[in-house]
């Protein structure tokens, strides 16, 4: 679940770097939306196997992930596999009082869900299922594009950059990107607030930086 920004300026009014970033976003989103449902299923299973090979040597109890949206790599096979392994799974939801931030709530087969203002499913707010982000062991992060050095670009809302702002200092929780192979680009024009990822998993490759 990658969150797009609201009230975005028109493309022509943006500085050159941001125009390039938005052009990359548009191109990659179109490419991943063109993947057929059958391909999505197969690619999701392939990526799940690679992700599990990375996670299984680690001691993980609490893991955050997202529900697939807008052509993103199918996370359902991975969620099912995590449940089967007894790992506590959490989903992001928009913070009701702190604009631009996320909360993480437990997710099971019985979790009540609702659509947020962006039309994306998220858990109904229940403080009994809330976990502070710093208590998560892994956050599997959505992304729009990435490059060969681990730079990540999202939708521009900055939700995950804010969540991961302390990652490089405290080295927890571990962020892992999850994406289609077609989301790789040669080079991303980055901003100072962009948080690079130490690991990215695609259906065909496990990237470690």
Backbone as a printed PyTorch tensor [residue, N CA C, xyz], in Angstrom:
tensor([[[  0.8470,  -1.1880,   0.0000],
         [  0.0000,   0.0000,   0.0000],
         [  0.8780,   1.2310,   0.0000]],

        [[  1.1060,   1.7880,  -1.1540],
         [  1.8570,   3.0390,  -1.2380],
         [  0.8660,   4.1720,  -1.2830]],

        [[  1.1360,   5.2170,  -0.5090],
         [  0.1920,   6.3100,  -0.3740],
         [  0.5520,   7.4610,  -1.3040]],

        [[ -0.3170,   7.8370,  -2.2480],
         [ -0.0350,   8.9940,  -3.0870],
         [ -0.2590,  10.2930,  -2.3310]],

        [[  0.4270,  11.3620,  -2.7280],
         [  0.2160,  12.6490,  -2.0680],
         [ -1.1130,  13.2450,  -2.4570]],

        [[ -1.6130,  14.1680,  -1.6490],
         [ -2.8360,  14.8830,  -1.9820],
         [ -2.4890,  16.3060,  -2.3780]],

        [[ -3.3540,  16.9140,  -3.1790],
         [ -3.1560,  18.3020,  -3.6210],
         [ -1.8050,  18.4970,  -4.3070]],

        [[ -1.4330,  17.5670,  -5.1810],
         [ -0.1500,  17.6520,  -5.8670],
         [ -0.1810,  18.7830,  -6.8950]],

        [[  0.9420,  19.5100,  -7.0780],
         [  0.9960,  20.5700,  -8.0850],
         [  1.0070,  19.9720,  -9.4830]],

        [[  0.7250,  20.8180, -10.4730],
         [  0.7580,  20.3440, -11.8510],
         [  2.1980,  20.0820, -12.2620]],

        [[  2.3780,  19.1800, -13.2380],
         [  3.7150,  18.7800, -13.6560],
         [  4.5370,  19.9570, -14.1570]],

        [[  3.9050,  20.8640, -14.8940],
         [  4.6410,  21.9690, -15.4960],
         [  5.1710,  22.9620, -14.4660]],

        [[  4.5760,  22.9770, -13.2670],
         [  4.9960,  23.9360, -12.2490],
         [  6.1140,  23.4090, -11.3670]],

        [[  6.5260,  22.1640, -11.5720],
         [  7.5110,  21.5420, -10.7020],
         [  8.9390,  21.8160, -11.1640]],

        [[  9.9160,  21.8220, -10.2330],
         [ 11.3240,  21.8930, -10.6220],
         [ 11.7120,  20.6880, -11.4690]],

        [[ 12.8260,  20.8010, -12.1890],
         [ 13.2510,  19.7610, -13.1230],
         [ 13.3660,  18.3880, -12.4650]],

        [[ 14.0120,  18.3290, -11.2920],
         [ 14.1950,  17.0270, -10.6440],
         [ 12.8550,  16.3700, -10.3290]],

        [[ 11.9140,  17.1580,  -9.8180],
         [ 10.6160,  16.5840,  -9.4590],
         [  9.8300,  16.1920, -10.7030]],

        [[ 10.0100,  16.9230, -11.8020],
         [  9.3590,  16.5130, -13.0550],
         [  9.8740,  15.1530, -13.4940]],

        [[ 11.1970,  14.9530, -13.3950],
         [ 11.7840,  13.6640, -13.7660],
         [ 11.2450,  12.5650, -12.8580]],

        [[ 11.1730,  12.8500, -11.5710],
         [ 10.6620,  11.8550, -10.6270],
         [  9.2210,  11.4690, -10.9540]],

        [[  8.4120,  12.4480, -11.2820],
         [  7.0140,  12.1610, -11.6090],
         [  6.8830,  11.4220, -12.9300]],

        [[  7.7710,  11.7150, -13.8740],
         [  7.7560,  10.9680, -15.1370],
         [  8.1150,   9.5030, -14.8970]],

        [[  9.0930,   9.2610, -14.0100],
         [  9.4460,   7.8810, -13.6600],
         [  8.2570,   7.2020, -12.9910]],

        [[  7.6150,   7.9000, -12.0590],
         [  6.4490,   7.3270, -11.3840],
         [  5.3780,   6.9120, -12.3910]],

        [[  5.0660,   7.7970, -13.3170],
         [  4.0110,   7.5100, -14.2860],
         [  4.3730,   6.3100, -15.1560]],

        [[  5.6280,   6.2620, -15.6040],
         [  6.0740,   5.1710, -16.4750],
         [  6.0480,   3.8260, -15.7560]],

        [[  6.5750,   3.7900, -14.5250],
         [  6.6430,   2.5310, -13.7880],
         [  5.2610,   2.0730, -13.3740]],

        [[  4.4120,   2.9710, -12.9300],
         [  3.0540,   2.5700, -12.5410],
         [  2.2950,   2.0000, -13.7350]],

        [[  2.4910,   2.5810, -14.9050],
         [  1.8310,   2.0420, -16.1000],
         [  2.3650,   0.6530, -16.4270]],

        [[  3.6700,   0.4550, -16.2680],
         [  4.2730,  -0.8520, -16.5710],
         [  3.7490,  -1.9360, -15.6440]],

        [[  3.6690,  -1.6470, -14.3570],
         [  3.2240,  -2.7000, -13.4370],
         [  1.7160,  -2.9390, -13.5410]],

        [[  0.9510,  -1.9020, -13.9090],
         [ -0.4930,  -2.1200, -14.1010],
         [ -0.7720,  -2.9580, -15.3400]],

        [[  0.1900,  -3.0250, -16.2610],
         [ -0.0130,  -3.8060, -17.4850],
         [  0.2190,  -5.2990, -17.2730]],

        [[  0.7070,  -5.6900, -16.1160],
         [  0.9610,  -7.1090, -15.8250],
         [ -0.3720,  -7.8220, -15.6300]],

        [[ -0.5560,  -8.9290, -16.3170],
         [ -1.8300,  -9.6470, -16.2730],
         [ -2.0580, -10.2770, -14.9010]],

        [[ -3.3110, -10.5590, -14.5430],
         [ -3.5970, -11.2260, -13.2630],
         [ -2.8480, -12.5560, -13.1100]],

        [[ -2.7510, -13.3290, -14.1870],
         [ -2.0330, -14.6060, -14.1110],
         [ -0.5490, -14.3810, -13.8220]],

        [[  0.0330, -13.4020, -14.5130],
         [  1.4370, -13.0700, -14.2630],
         [  1.6300, -12.5740, -12.8290]],

        [[  0.6960, -11.7560, -12.3640],
         [  0.7920, -11.2350, -10.9980],
         [  0.8330, -12.3870,  -9.9870]],

        [[ -0.0040, -13.3700, -10.1950],
         [ -0.0250, -14.5190,  -9.2860],
         [  1.3090, -15.2490,  -9.2950]],

        [[  1.8220, -15.5380, -10.4760],
         [  3.0930, -16.2650, -10.5790],
         [  4.2570, -15.4560, -10.0150]],

        [[  4.2800, -14.1690, -10.3220],
         [  5.3690, -13.3220,  -9.8340],
         [  5.3100, -13.1620,  -8.3170]],

        [[  4.0900, -13.0950,  -7.7820],
         [  3.9390, -13.0050,  -6.3420],
         [  4.4650, -14.2440,  -5.6350]],

        [[  4.2430, -15.4120,  -6.2100],
         [  4.7400, -16.6560,  -5.6280],
         [  6.2660, -16.7190,  -5.6980]],

        [[  6.8300, -16.2830,  -6.8280],
         [  8.2890, -16.2860,  -6.9670],
         [  8.9390, -15.3430,  -5.9510]],

        [[  8.3870, -14.1450,  -5.8290],
         [  8.9480, -13.1800,  -4.8910],
         [  8.7820, -13.6580,  -3.4530]],

        [[  7.6710, -14.3060,  -3.1630],
         [  7.4380, -14.8480,  -1.8250],
         [  8.5350, -15.8370,  -1.4470]],

        [[  8.8900, -16.7260,  -2.3490],
         [  9.9240, -17.7230,  -2.0610],
         [ 11.2630, -17.0520,  -1.7670]],

        [[ 11.6090, -16.0210,  -2.5530],
         [ 12.8630, -15.3140,  -2.3130],
         [ 12.8310, -14.5560,  -0.9860]],

        [[ 11.7070, -13.9220,  -0.6830],
         [ 11.6040, -13.1880,   0.5690],
         [ 11.7360, -14.1360,   1.7590]],

        [[ 11.0850, -15.2860,   1.7060],
         [ 11.1660, -16.2400,   2.8110],
         [ 12.5920, -16.7510,   2.9960]],

        [[ 13.3190, -16.9040,   1.8970],
         [ 14.7050, -17.3630,   2.0130],
         [ 15.5550, -16.3370,   2.7590]],

        [[ 15.1850, -15.0580,   2.6500],
         [ 15.8970, -14.0070,   3.3730],
         [ 15.4450, -13.9220,   4.8290]],

        [[ 14.1610, -14.1200,   5.0720],
         [ 13.6100, -13.9480,   6.4130],
         [ 13.8780, -15.1270,   7.3370]],

        [[ 13.9070, -16.3390,   6.7960],
         [ 13.9370, -17.5210,   7.6470],
         [ 15.1630, -17.6170,   8.5560]],

        [[ 16.3580, -17.1470,   8.1500],
         [ 17.4890, -17.1880,   9.0950],
         [ 17.3910, -16.1470,  10.2150]],

        [[ 16.4830, -15.1830,  10.0790],
         [ 16.3670, -14.1020,  11.0420],
         [ 15.3740, -14.4720,  12.1480]],

        [[ 15.5390, -13.8440,  13.3040],
         [ 14.5780, -14.0210,  14.3910],
         [ 13.5380, -12.9180,  14.2810]],

        [[ 12.3740, -13.2750,  13.7710],
         [ 11.3350, -12.2880,  13.4880],
         [ 10.0330, -12.7140,  14.1530]],

        [[  9.4660, -11.8240,  14.9210],
         [  8.1630, -12.0700,  15.5310],
         [  7.1050, -11.1070,  15.0090]],

        [[  7.5150,  -9.8550,  14.7570],
         [  6.5730,  -8.8140,  14.3400],
         [  7.0310,  -8.2290,  13.0080]],

        [[  6.1770,  -8.3250,  11.9940],
         [  6.5310,  -7.8750,  10.6370],
         [  5.3800,  -7.0740,  10.0460]],

        [[  5.7000,  -5.9260,   9.4910],
         [  4.7030,  -5.0990,   8.8100],
         [  4.8090,  -5.2900,   7.3040]],

        [[  3.6760,  -5.3220,   6.6590],
         [  3.6180,  -5.4690,   5.2050],
         [  2.4650,  -4.5870,   4.7320]],

        [[  2.1340,  -4.6370,   3.4700],
         [  1.0630,  -3.8080,   2.9200],
         [  0.1980,  -4.6650,   2.0130]],

        [[ -1.0190,  -4.2210,   1.7690],
         [ -1.8970,  -4.8900,   0.8240],
         [ -1.6720,  -4.3130,  -0.5660]],

        [[ -1.6270,  -5.1830,  -1.5480],
         [ -1.3270,  -4.7920,  -2.9220],
         [ -2.3450,  -3.7990,  -3.4670]],

        [[ -1.8470,  -2.7960,  -4.1720],
         [ -2.6880,  -1.7640,  -4.7640],
         [ -1.9960,  -1.2250,  -6.0110]],

        [[ -2.7640,  -0.8510,  -7.0210],
         [ -2.2240,  -0.1370,  -8.1790],
         [ -1.1380,  -0.9290,  -8.9040]],

        [[ -1.3410,  -2.2460,  -9.0420],
         [ -0.3880,  -3.0570,  -9.7930],
         [  0.8430,  -3.4750,  -9.0300]],

        [[  0.8940,  -3.1850,  -7.7240],
         [  2.0480,  -3.5810,  -6.9240],
         [  2.1970,  -5.0990,  -6.9080]],

        [[  3.4000,  -5.5670,  -6.6250],
         [  3.6750,  -6.9890,  -6.5010],
         [  2.7230,  -7.6050,  -5.4730]],

        [[  2.1210,  -8.7220,  -5.8300],
         [  1.1020,  -9.3590,  -4.9980],
         [  1.6940,  -9.8160,  -3.6610]],

        [[  1.1960,  -9.2510,  -2.5650],
         [  1.7030,  -9.6090,  -1.2440],
         [  0.9100, -10.7380,  -0.5880]],

        [[ -0.2000, -11.1480,  -1.1720],
         [ -1.0430, -12.1440,  -0.5050],
         [ -0.3280, -13.4800,  -0.2570]],

        [[  0.4230, -14.0310,  -1.2350],
         [  1.1320, -15.2830,  -0.9400],
         [  2.0880, -15.1580,   0.2400]],

        [[  2.7490, -14.0220,   0.3440],
         [  3.6890, -13.8110,   1.4380],
         [  2.9540, -13.6920,   2.7740]],

        [[  1.8550, -12.9720,   2.7910],
         [  1.0740, -12.8440,   4.0210],
         [  0.6080, -14.2120,   4.5040]],

        [[  0.1000, -15.0280,   3.5790],
         [ -0.3450, -16.3690,   3.9530],
         [  0.8010, -17.1900,   4.5340]],

        [[  1.9710, -17.0900,   3.9120],
         [  3.1310, -17.8520,   4.3760],
         [  3.6010, -17.3720,   5.7490]],

        [[  3.5400, -16.0830,   5.9970],
         [  3.9320, -15.5350,   7.2960],
         [  2.9850, -16.0130,   8.3890]],

        [[  1.6930, -15.9980,   8.1040],
         [  0.7170, -16.5200,   9.0740],
         [  1.0200, -17.9810,   9.4100]],

        [[  1.2880, -18.7580,   8.3800],
         [  1.5570, -20.1830,   8.5980],
         [  2.7890, -20.4010,   9.4700]],

        [[  3.7250, -19.4680,   9.4240],
         [  4.9560, -19.5830,  10.2190],
         [  4.8300, -18.9560,  11.6030]],

        [[  3.6410, -18.4840,  11.9400],
         [  3.4130, -17.9300,  13.2650],
         [  3.9820, -16.5430,  13.4780]],

        [[  4.2820, -15.8360,  12.3980],
         [  4.7930, -14.4670,  12.4960],
         [  3.6130, -13.4990,  12.5890]],

        [[  3.6730, -12.5780,  13.5240],
         [  2.6310, -11.5680,  13.6720],
         [  2.7380, -10.5520,  12.5460]],

        [[  1.6630, -10.3970,  11.8000],
         [  1.6410,  -9.5260,  10.6290],
         [  0.8750,  -8.2420,  10.9680]],

        [[  1.4060,  -7.1180,  10.4980],
         [  0.7890,  -5.8130,  10.7420],
         [  0.6390,  -5.0690,   9.4210]],

        [[ -0.4000,  -4.2380,   9.3490],
         [ -0.6360,  -3.4060,   8.1700],
         [ -0.5690,  -1.9330,   8.5630]],

        [[ -0.1650,  -1.0810,   7.6210],
         [ -0.1840,   0.3600,   7.8860],
         [ -1.5870,   0.9230,   7.7340]],

        [[ -1.8390,   1.9990,   8.4540],
         [ -3.0300,   2.8170,   8.2120],
         [ -2.6440,   4.2730,   8.4320]],

        [[ -3.3540,   5.1510,   7.7830],
         [ -3.0800,   6.5780,   7.9380],
         [ -3.3330,   6.9980,   9.3760]],

        [[ -2.3970,   7.7700,   9.9230],
         [ -2.5450,   8.2560,  11.2870],
         [ -3.7040,   9.2580,  11.3310]],

        [[ -4.6580,   9.0890,  12.2480],
         [ -5.8310,   9.9800,  12.2460],
         [ -5.5420,  11.3920,  12.7350]],

        [[ -4.4380,  11.5860,  13.4690],
         [ -4.1720,  12.8980,  14.0620],
         [ -2.8560,  13.5220,  13.6050]],

        [[ -1.9430,  12.7230,  13.0760],
         [ -0.6240,  13.2120,  12.6740],
         [ -0.4910,  13.0520,  11.1590]],

        [[ -0.7630,  14.1170,  10.4380],
         [ -0.8010,  14.0690,   8.9760],
         [  0.5350,  13.6170,   8.3970]],

        [[  0.4630,  12.7120,   7.4400],
         [  1.6580,  12.2450,   6.7530],
         [  2.3600,  11.0970,   7.4410]],

        [[  1.7880,  10.6000,   8.5490],
         [  2.4050,   9.5010,   9.2820],
         [  1.5280,   8.2600,   9.2520]],

        [[  2.1320,   7.1330,   9.5910],
         [  1.4470,   5.8490,   9.5820],
         [  1.3770,   5.2600,  10.9780]],

        [[  0.3290,   4.4850,  11.2150],
         [  0.2320,   3.5880,  12.3590],
         [  0.2910,   2.1620,  11.8210]],

        [[  0.6740,   1.2110,  12.6690],
         [  0.7060,  -0.1890,  12.2630],
         [ -0.1650,  -1.0020,  13.2160]],

        [[ -1.1200,  -1.7320,  12.6180],
         [ -2.0740,  -2.5180,  13.3930],
         [ -2.0010,  -3.9830,  12.9830]],

        [[ -2.2470,  -4.8590,  13.9590],
         [ -2.2190,  -6.3000,  13.6960],
         [ -3.2240,  -6.6670,  12.6130]],

        [[ -2.8410,  -7.6360,  11.8000],
         [ -3.6830,  -8.0840,  10.6870],
         [ -3.8240,  -9.5870,  10.7180]],

        [[ -5.0600, -10.0640,  10.8180],
         [ -5.3720, -11.4830,  10.7410],
         [ -6.4870, -11.6730,   9.7240]],

        [[ -6.8990, -12.9120,   9.5410],
         [ -7.9990, -13.1930,   8.6110],
         [ -9.3160, -12.5810,   9.0810]],

        [[ -9.3860, -12.1710,  10.3350],
         [-10.6350, -11.6450,  10.8970],
         [-10.5740, -10.1500,  11.1940]],

        [[ -9.5210,  -9.4800,  10.7730],
         [ -9.3800,  -8.0530,  11.0350],
         [-10.4280,  -7.2460,  10.2570]],

        [[-11.2300,  -6.4180,  10.9320],
         [-12.1650,  -5.5560,  10.1940],
         [-11.3940,  -4.4990,   9.4080]],

        [[-11.8050,  -4.3050,   8.1640],
         [-11.0980,  -3.3910,   7.2720],
         [-12.0410,  -2.2940,   6.7830]],

        [[-11.4330,  -1.1750,   6.3720],
         [-12.1940,  -0.0860,   5.7730],
         [-11.3110,   0.6260,   4.7660]],

        [[-11.9420,   1.3510,   3.8530],
         [-11.1660,   2.1150,   2.8750],
         [-10.8850,   3.5050,   3.4340]],

        [[ -9.6280,   3.9330,   3.2630],
         [ -9.2800,   5.2650,   3.7420],
         [ -9.6300,   6.3160,   2.6860]],

        [[ -9.2210,   7.5510,   2.9300],
         [ -9.5810,   8.6430,   2.0210],
         [ -8.9560,   8.4870,   0.6420]],

        [[ -7.9530,   7.6130,   0.5300],
         [ -7.3040,   7.3580,  -0.7540],
         [ -7.9010,   6.1450,  -1.4620]],

        [[ -8.9250,   5.5410,  -0.8420],
         [ -9.5650,   4.3800,  -1.4290],
         [ -8.8200,   3.0780,  -1.1980]],

        [[ -7.8660,   3.0780,  -0.2540],
         [ -7.0400,   1.9030,   0.0220],
         [ -7.5110,   1.2350,   1.3030]],

        [[ -7.6100,  -0.0860,   1.2910],
         [ -8.0410,  -0.8180,   2.4740],
         [ -6.9980,  -0.7220,   3.5830]],

        [[ -7.4810,  -0.5190,   4.7990],
         [ -6.6200,  -0.4890,   5.9800],
         [ -7.4180,  -1.0020,   7.1750]],

        [[ -6.7360,  -1.4670,   8.2240],
         [ -7.4650,  -1.9520,   9.4050],
         [ -8.2540,  -0.8310,  10.0790]],

        [[ -9.4210,  -1.2080,  10.6020],
         [-10.1790,  -0.2720,  11.4310],
         [ -9.3450,   0.0480,  12.6690]],

        [[ -9.3040,   1.3080,  13.0560],
         [ -8.4690,   1.7210,  14.1820],
         [ -8.9320,   1.0470,  15.4730]],

        [[ -7.9980,   0.3460,  16.1030],
         [ -8.2430,  -0.3430,  17.3750],
         [ -6.9250,  -0.3210,  18.1400]],

        [[ -6.8530,   0.4770,  19.1930],
         [ -5.5820,   0.6390,  19.8980],
         [ -5.0940,  -0.6720,  20.5150]],

        [[ -5.9800,  -1.6420,  20.6830],
         [ -5.5670,  -2.9360,  21.2530],
         [ -4.6790,  -3.7120,  20.2910]],

        [[ -4.7310,  -3.3810,  19.0010],
         [ -3.9330,  -4.1050,  18.0090],
         [ -2.7590,  -3.2810,  17.4900]],

        [[ -2.5460,  -2.1270,  18.0820],
         [ -1.5060,  -1.1950,  17.6300],
         [ -0.1300,  -1.6200,  18.1380]],

        [[  0.8790,  -1.5000,  17.2820],
         [  2.2600,  -1.7450,  17.6960],
         [  3.1020,  -0.5320,  17.3190]],

        [[  3.9350,  -0.0280,  18.2410],
         [  4.8430,   1.0710,  17.8660],
         [  5.7940,   0.5960,  16.7710]],

        [[  6.0850,   1.4580,  15.8240],
         [  6.9290,   1.0660,  14.6950],
         [  8.2830,   0.5500,  15.1470]],

        [[  8.8260,   1.1080,  16.2370],
         [ 10.1460,   0.6830,  16.7000],
         [ 10.1520,  -0.7260,  17.2750]],

        [[  8.9680,  -1.2890,  17.5340],
         [  8.9000,  -2.6640,  18.0360],
         [  8.7670,  -3.6940,  16.9110]],

        [[  8.5960,  -3.2130,  15.6910],
         [  8.5810,  -4.1210,  14.5450],
         [ 10.0060,  -4.6070,  14.2680]],

        [[ 10.1180,  -5.8410,  13.8330],
         [ 11.4310,  -6.3610,  13.4510],
         [ 11.7360,  -6.0900,  11.9800]],

        [[ 10.6990,  -6.1380,  11.1450],
         [ 10.8540,  -5.9120,   9.7000],
         [  9.6770,  -5.0860,   9.2070]],

        [[  9.9510,  -4.1600,   8.3010],
         [  8.8990,  -3.4570,   7.5670],
         [  9.1240,  -3.7140,   6.0820]],

        [[  8.2280,  -4.4650,   5.4800],
         [  8.2850,  -4.6800,   4.0330],
         [  7.6090,  -3.4850,   3.3740]],

        [[  8.3920,  -2.7380,   2.6220],
         [  7.9400,  -1.4470,   2.1270],
         [  7.5590,  -1.5020,   0.6420]],

        [[  6.4600,  -0.8750,   0.3070],
         [  6.1350,  -0.7070,  -1.1120],
         [  7.0330,   0.3540,  -1.7160]],

        [[  7.0980,   0.3830,  -3.0180],
         [  7.8640,   1.4220,  -3.7000],
         [  7.3800,   1.5120,  -5.1370]],

        [[  7.6660,   2.6390,  -5.7470],
         [  7.3440,   2.8050,  -7.1690],
         [  8.5420,   2.4310,  -8.0250]],

        [[  9.7320,   2.8880,  -7.6070],
         [ 10.9380,   2.6090,  -8.3890],
         [ 12.1330,   2.4830,  -7.4610]],

        [[ 13.1470,   1.7640,  -7.9400],
         [ 14.4060,   1.6500,  -7.2070],
         [ 15.5490,   1.5530,  -8.2070]],

        [[ 16.7690,   1.8270,  -7.7230],
         [ 17.9230,   1.6850,  -8.6030],
         [ 18.9150,   0.6870,  -8.0210]],

        [[ 20.0250,   0.5140,  -8.7130],
         [ 20.9760,  -0.5340,  -8.3510],
         [ 21.8080,  -0.2640,  -7.1260]],

        [[ 21.5690,   0.8560,  -6.4530],
         [ 22.2800,   1.1420,  -5.2120],
         [ 21.3370,   1.1750,  -4.0040]],

        [[ 20.0890,   0.7780,  -4.2100],
         [ 19.1400,   0.6980,  -3.1100],
         [ 18.3000,   1.9290,  -2.8870]],

        [[ 18.4600,   2.9410,  -3.7340],
         [ 17.6090,   4.1200,  -3.5930],
         [ 16.1680,   3.7510,  -3.9080]],

        [[ 15.2640,   4.2850,  -3.1130],
         [ 13.8330,   3.9910,  -3.2470],
         [ 13.0610,   5.2650,  -3.5280]],

        [[ 12.0740,   5.1650,  -4.4150],
         [ 11.1650,   6.2780,  -4.6400],
         [  9.7410,   5.7890,  -4.4780]],

        [[  8.9830,   6.4660,  -3.6260],
         [  7.5840,   6.1270,  -3.4240],
         [  6.6880,   7.0330,  -4.2410]],

        [[  5.4520,   7.1840,  -3.7490],
         [  4.4820,   7.9950,  -4.4670],
         [  4.6470,   9.4890,  -4.2160]],

        [[  5.4980,   9.8590,  -3.2800],
         [  5.7350,  11.2680,  -3.0150],
         [  5.1120,  11.7840,  -1.7390]],

        [[  4.3600,  10.9250,  -1.0520],
         [  3.7340,  11.3580,   0.1950],
         [  4.6710,  11.3480,   1.3840]],

        [[  5.7710,  10.5940,   1.3010],
         [  6.7640,  10.5790,   2.3650],
         [  6.4000,   9.7320,   3.5730]],

        [[  5.3540,   8.9220,   3.4830],
         [  4.8930,   8.1460,   4.6450],
         [  5.9740,   7.1890,   5.1550]],

        [[  6.5810,   6.4500,   4.2460],
         [  7.5800,   5.4770,   4.6760],
         [  8.9120,   6.1400,   4.9940]],

        [[  9.2360,   7.2440,   4.3450],
         [ 10.4590,   7.9750,   4.6990],
         [ 10.3700,   8.4710,   6.1420]],

        [[  9.1990,   8.9400,   6.5480],
         [  9.0290,   9.3800,   7.9350],
         [  9.1100,   8.1890,   8.8930]],

        [[  8.5220,   7.0730,   8.5010],
         [  8.5360,   5.8910,   9.3570],
         [  9.9590,   5.3780,   9.5560]],

        [[ 10.7860,   5.4740,   8.5220],
         [ 12.1310,   4.8870,   8.5460],
         [ 13.2270,   5.9040,   8.8410]],

        [[ 12.8450,   7.0870,   9.3120],
         [ 13.8150,   8.1670,   9.4470],
         [ 14.9700,   7.8060,  10.3840]],

        [[ 14.7340,   6.9460,  11.3600],
         [ 15.7970,   6.5860,  12.3080],
         [ 16.4990,   5.2780,  11.9570]],

        [[ 16.1420,   4.6780,  10.8330],
         [ 16.6920,   3.3730,  10.4760],
         [ 18.2130,   3.3630,  10.4420]],

        [[ 18.8080,   4.3480,   9.7920],
         [ 20.2600,   4.3460,   9.6240],
         [ 21.0040,   4.5590,  10.9480]],

        [[ 20.3300,   5.1230,  11.9610],
         [ 20.9600,   5.3290,  13.2680],
         [ 20.8080,   4.0960,  14.1610]],

        [[ 19.6010,   3.5630,  14.2490],
         [ 19.3380,   2.4870,  15.2150],
         [ 19.3020,   1.1020,  14.5690]],

        [[ 19.2850,   1.0410,  13.2370],
         [ 19.3000,  -0.2180,  12.4870],
         [ 18.1010,  -1.1060,  12.8100]],

        [[ 16.9770,  -0.4970,  13.1160],
         [ 15.7530,  -1.2500,  13.3730],
         [ 14.5640,  -0.2890,  13.2490]],

        [[ 13.4150,  -0.8120,  12.7820],
         [ 13.2200,  -2.1410,  12.1870],
         [ 13.8780,  -2.2290,  10.8080]],

        [[ 14.1400,  -3.4500,  10.3670],
         [ 14.7980,  -3.6760,   9.0900],
         [ 13.8190,  -3.4230,   7.9390]],

        [[ 14.1010,  -2.4460,   7.0600],
         [ 13.2240,  -2.2130,   5.9140],
         [ 13.6500,  -3.0650,   4.7100]],

        [[ 12.6840,  -3.7110,   4.0960],
         [ 12.9450,  -4.5250,   2.9050],
         [ 11.9700,  -4.1050,   1.8120]],

        [[ 12.4930,  -3.6740,   0.6800],
         [ 11.6390,  -3.3020,  -0.4360],
         [ 11.0970,  -4.5270,  -1.1550]],

        [[  9.9180,  -4.3850,  -1.7550],
         [  9.2400,  -5.4930,  -2.4340],
         [  8.6740,  -4.9260,  -3.7290]],

        [[  9.1300,  -5.4440,  -4.8740],
         [  8.7630,  -4.8020,  -6.1360],
         [  8.8970,  -5.7520,  -7.3140]],

        [[  8.2450,  -5.3900,  -8.4060],
         [  8.4430,  -6.0830,  -9.6770],
         [  9.8320,  -5.7470, -10.2260]],

        [[ 10.3700,  -6.6400, -11.0400],
         [ 11.6460,  -6.3610, -11.7050],
         [ 11.5640,  -5.1250, -12.5860]],

        [[ 10.3980,  -4.8870, -13.1980],
         [ 10.2520,  -3.7520, -14.1070],
         [ 10.3010,  -2.4100, -13.3800]],

        [[ 10.3540,  -2.4330, -12.0520],
         [ 10.3990,  -1.1900, -11.2920],
         [ 11.8300,  -0.6890, -11.0630]],

        [[ 12.8030,  -1.4540, -11.5420],
         [ 14.1880,  -1.0070, -11.4360],
         [ 14.5010,  -0.0090, -12.5490]],

        [[ 15.1950,   1.0590, -12.1880],
         [ 15.6660,   2.0380, -13.1640],
         [ 17.1750,   2.1910, -12.9880]],

        [[ 17.8160,   2.7830, -13.9830],
         [ 19.2770,   2.9440, -13.9180],
         [ 19.7090,   3.8670, -12.7880]],

        [[ 18.9760,   4.9670, -12.6330],
         [ 19.3640,   5.9500, -11.6150],
         [ 18.1400,   6.7290, -11.1730]],

        [[ 18.0040,   6.9170,  -9.8580],
         [ 16.9210,   7.7230,  -9.3180],
         [ 17.4520,   9.0820,  -8.8690]],

        [[ 16.8230,  10.1620,  -9.2890],
         [ 17.1750,  11.4780,  -8.7380],
         [ 16.5880,  11.5830,  -7.3320]],

        [[ 17.4300,  11.5400,  -6.3250],
         [ 16.9730,  11.4440,  -4.9340],
         [ 16.9620,  12.8010,  -4.2410]],

        [[ 16.1370,  12.8760,  -3.1970],
         [ 16.1090,  14.0300,  -2.3160],
         [ 16.7390,  13.6480,  -0.9800]],

        [[ 17.0740,  14.6360,  -0.1660],
         [ 17.7910,  14.3550,   1.0810],
         [ 16.9610,  13.5490,   2.0670]],

        [[ 15.6190,  13.6030,   1.9160],
         [ 14.7730,  12.8700,   2.8570],
         [ 14.5200,  11.4190,   2.4190]],

        [[ 14.9330,  11.0500,   1.2280],
         [ 14.7080,   9.6870,   0.7430],
         [ 15.5820,   8.7070,   1.5230]],

        [[ 14.9690,   7.6410,   2.0250],
         [ 15.6790,   6.6330,   2.8040],
         [ 16.0270,   5.4510,   1.8930]],

        [[ 17.3170,   5.1960,   1.6380],
         [ 17.6870,   4.0290,   0.8290],
         [ 17.4190,   2.7360,   1.5930]],

        [[ 17.2040,   1.6690,   0.8570],
         [ 16.8800,   0.3760,   1.4560],
         [ 18.0930,  -0.5400,   1.4480]],

        [[ 18.3010,  -1.3180,   2.5270],
         [ 19.4230,  -2.2550,   2.5550],
         [ 19.1440,  -3.5430,   1.7900]],

        [[ 17.8580,  -3.8480,   1.5750],
         [ 17.4590,  -5.0810,   0.8880],
         [ 16.2530,  -4.7760,   0.0150]],

        [[ 16.2390,  -5.3200,  -1.1860],
         [ 15.0700,  -5.2570,  -2.0580],
         [ 14.8710,  -6.6350,  -2.6710]],

        [[ 13.6290,  -7.0970,  -2.6550],
         [ 13.2890,  -8.3990,  -3.2230],
         [ 12.3780,  -8.1960,  -4.4280]],

        [[ 12.7330,  -8.8210,  -5.5440],
         [ 11.8830,  -8.8770,  -6.7300],
         [ 11.6230, -10.3520,  -7.0490]],

        [[ 10.7760, -10.6610,  -8.0050],
         [ 10.5310, -12.0630,  -8.3160],
         [ 11.7650, -12.8440,  -8.7620]],

        [[ 12.7760, -12.1690,  -9.2860],
         [ 13.9480, -12.8940,  -9.8150],
         [ 15.2480, -12.6270,  -9.0720]],

        [[ 15.2260, -11.6810,  -8.1100],
         [ 16.5100, -11.3260,  -7.5080],
         [ 16.3350, -10.8210,  -6.0790]],

        [[ 17.3190, -11.1700,  -5.2570],
         [ 17.4430, -10.6490,  -3.9070],
         [ 18.5980,  -9.6640,  -3.8870]],

        [[ 18.2790,  -8.3930,  -3.7340],
         [ 19.2880,  -7.3420,  -3.7480],
         [ 19.7090,  -7.0190,  -2.3060]],

        [[ 20.9890,  -7.0090,  -2.0180],
         [ 21.5130,  -6.5860,  -0.7080],
         [ 22.5440,  -5.4930,  -0.9400]],

        [[ 22.3890,  -4.3870,  -0.2380],
         [ 23.2450,  -3.2230,  -0.4740],
         [ 24.0970,  -2.9230,   0.7610]]])
